[in-house]
Amino acid sequence: MTDSAPLPEPARHSLIEDVQGVLIGSLFVGLAVVMFREPALLTGGTTGLAFLLHYAAGWPLGALLFILNLPFYVFGLKAIGTRFTVKTFCAVGILSLYTELLPRLITFARLDPVFAAIMAGLLAGTGILILIRHGASLGGIGVLAIYLQKTRGWRAGTVQMVADCGILGAAFAFVAPDKVVLSVLGAFALNLVIMINHRPDRYFGV
């Protein structure tokens, strides 16, 4: 039995490929944010924290998304590198803009909360997966999740899910219990996409 030939190193993404990846990945997540917010749901991560503050204090969601992620750029710069941190900063900034812009372009005559939770979770998971494969994230806990996947082989989706459980648990203080349950469903859909489609032993993107 002969040893199999080593797999070739993946080709680095071009600047144009990275730009479209960040724009489209952030757009998918932005659409998910709109669908979560319409029936007063939320999600995990720093986006979930932004939702909690938005619901509790009425502060602009887009601005909260941007501000809450600022401390994590220092960690990302030291732990994962400049290229990743710059892409992540751009992705979060673009998502913050999408969050404020998209509600002016999209309205829902009817949006079933169960469908919203599942579809928004799938959209967000797909968008985050695109960003990860272009060496970016949406900051916050996602930075920690990717760092642990790179350094320890832990699945990013599993790390994210554990953190999400804590954030969604805190949501009971601000959001109706049935909304929290649906938000958990959405978070499960999000992390399911990442866990199935993104593993340390598969394509990571450069």
Sequence and secondary structure as in RCSB ss.txt:
>XXXX:A:sequence
MTDSAPLPEPARHSLIEDVQGVLIGSLFVGLAVVMFREPALLTGGTTGLAFLLHYAAGWPLGALLFILNLPFYVF
GLKAIGTRFTVKTFCAVGILSLYTELLPRLITFARLDPVFAAIMAGLLAGTGILILIRHGASLGGIGVLAIYLQK
TRGWRAGTVQMVADCGILGAAFAFVAPDKVVLSVLGAFALNLVIMINHRPDRYFGV
>XXXX:A:secstr
              HHHHHHHHHHHHHHHHHHHHHHHTTT   SHHHHHHHHHHHHH   HHHHHHHHHHHHHHH
HHHHT HHHHHHHHHHHHHHHHHHHHGGGT   S   HHHHHHHHHHHHHHHHHHHHHTT   STHHHHHHHHHH
HH   HHHHHHHHHHHHHHHGGGTS HHHHHHHHHHHHHHHHHHHHH  TTS    
